[in-house]
């Protein structure tokens, strides 16, 4: 079902599938609640309080409190559901003012059980209004300032001394407090967007695995009464895309010189509907009534009915049209399209790959017209209306490297160096960067998210078969290794073992990583790593601390003499092995299944993500530094399966998986972020510096005789050294406390990258020999300095040997 687009959104929104595991707060037991310390900011003169709720069908308390300010005295305000003198739940809002006393405002409507419902209450100093799913359901007149005794704000509980019960039983999400009385239109505009910042937003609790105030205003919870809070899967869908289905549908963004920079990169996801009749369905155009500064569009002009990507731009020399004539855009299929111009060269990209480029010197001409999304020149009789869906439109003032493009294609972004504007269309038309380039819509709808962002593998429950197999290769059984993955076991499982990964399934396993319930217990789960050497099997086990059915990261390592098990980045057990030689019967590698002939069952029933195999035994620090990241290229990484839309090996090494039985790809369930070209801290701190060196290694793409890379996570305003070589080493060379992963015997270039900016980002570019092919193997290692180290740095001698020493 689509949601009608309202007026321009001004809020900064975070797209749920993009960066975080989407969660909600689940309140189960009497007395469970979130405690937020008192702040006068939480009792503004005017107020809006709103939240998404879902009442558990088994709820028994007469009152279900969503939020209450002041608990042991008269409430300043209270939003709750109530069955008082009725058989069904309705919404209530109580408030106490200095002149009007306590007032109860109650609706006569019913809140359905087990159904997501949006509730809101507003007070403007004279009138209270209560809304259910955007509809006014109750109101009352009262005046005066809130009476506030300075007590805490509770979420999920009211008065614990009330014998009829005031605990909310169910799920709460996107709880927000504003210092304005929002209108119905304003509520409707943002109720399906999770917010982190907006004018008037005092506090917002999104409950995405924590109790922090996501606005950054500091209204974080001081604790949770009743043990650890319980988080449930998000029960409201916030992510969306723009749906354009008729002539005249478009978005307009007011002119700003920042939208036509000297160097521009414009990109978007799109689905071109098969009903399209326009010759030039336009994604983005800057300047409409005159020559465009730039236009990213598709075209069927003189192509025999095929649609191809076009990027047009105007310089002092006139308008240039760059067409990717040999690239056909499929209909009804998600495609990522981008265009760039850097003052010298224009390029078109499809799904992150360059498909056309040409040298055109000059600078962009900008007539000061607006930017439009979804429609070009409406006067063109050939048609420039886009019909279909558009998502994740972004404009940059720099051309990203190939690594950056690849790292961002399948991620919704809200903030990056060089990102001018971004529209994710997740329930609003706001520029999510916060730079203010909000759009105004005409006749649009929202559609469900169509681009493949973060996903995970789901295997079936109830005894059905479903797993992933990877063909045998000796590389999958290295002499030393690390195997790891994120998993979540379904509590209703029927199999005994929940296998994450196993090498050799029908004979003795070279290694297996899995979880299983402790006999006789429904609440305790063990995790284990089993390694078989020529001396026999070695089993290492540990009991899962906390909720065993929550997402966990599990890793096992073997260094030739000892097996270690790590749970959520912490070593929990280890055992020595009798011999160092792993056995390998050349069986397949399985994800989500062990021995399918075992009558007690070895299939994972649940979800798995980010399964990775390394050719060395990683340390606890190494594992912890990457367990919440998706990685596709790092030194020593043999294979990685991220399941973001497919079963391929993300490293490009060819260990792609094949589905067996009933598997599916679902929204990512763990708190994983994309690698985004970010480095990992490797090795040990030096004798002078308190931090590890930062490493970034990847296959690099040559462009116009230059190699470029960047997007580093360096210390703010840091300086350092990079080594660019033809490849990485299977194991690091240890030099003065540093793990050197690149092959220094095959150096291509050595230098000092540009000092990082305040956000810790830096880029480097240098010429390379013409002897290298278009996509050549290469690796870069950066060594960044801790600013507290003083006049100590990494340097090179004239013989190009890596050394540590003073300037």
JOLINZI-V332602 format. One record per helix or strand of 2 or more residues. SS is the DSSP state (h for helix, s for strand). FROM is the first residue (numbers start at 1). TO is the last residue. If there is no record, write none. Layout:
BEGIN
SS:FROM:TO ; SS:FROM:TO
END
This chain:
BEGIN
s:3:4 ; s:12:13 ; h:16:19 ; s:23:27 ; s:33:36 ; h:40:42 ; s:47:55 ; s:63:69 ; s:77:82 ; s:90:97 ; s:101:106 ; s:117:123 ; s:127:132 ; s:135:141 ; s:153:155 ; s:170:178 ; h:184:190 ; s:195:197 ; s:201:205 ; s:221:225 ; s:230:233 ; s:240:244 ; s:250:253 ; h:257:260 ; s:264:272 ; s:282:286 ; s:294:299 ; s:308:315 ; s:318:323 ; s:335:341 ; s:345:350 ; s:353:359 ; s:371:373 ; s:388:396 ; h:402:409 ; s:419:423 ; s:439:442 ; s:445:448 ; s:455:459 ; s:466:470 ; h:474:476 ; s:481:489 ; s:497:503 ; s:511:517 ; s:525:533 ; s:536:543 ; s:552:558 ; s:562:567 ; s:570:576 ; s:589:591 ; s:606:614 ; h:620:626 ; s:637:641 ; s:658:661 ; s:663:667 ; s:680:682 ; s:693:695 ; s:702:703 ; s:706:709 ; s:720:725 ; s:728:735 ; s:738:742 ; h:744:746 ; s:747:751 ; s:764:767 ; s:779:784 ; h:787:789 ; s:792:796 ; s:802:806
END
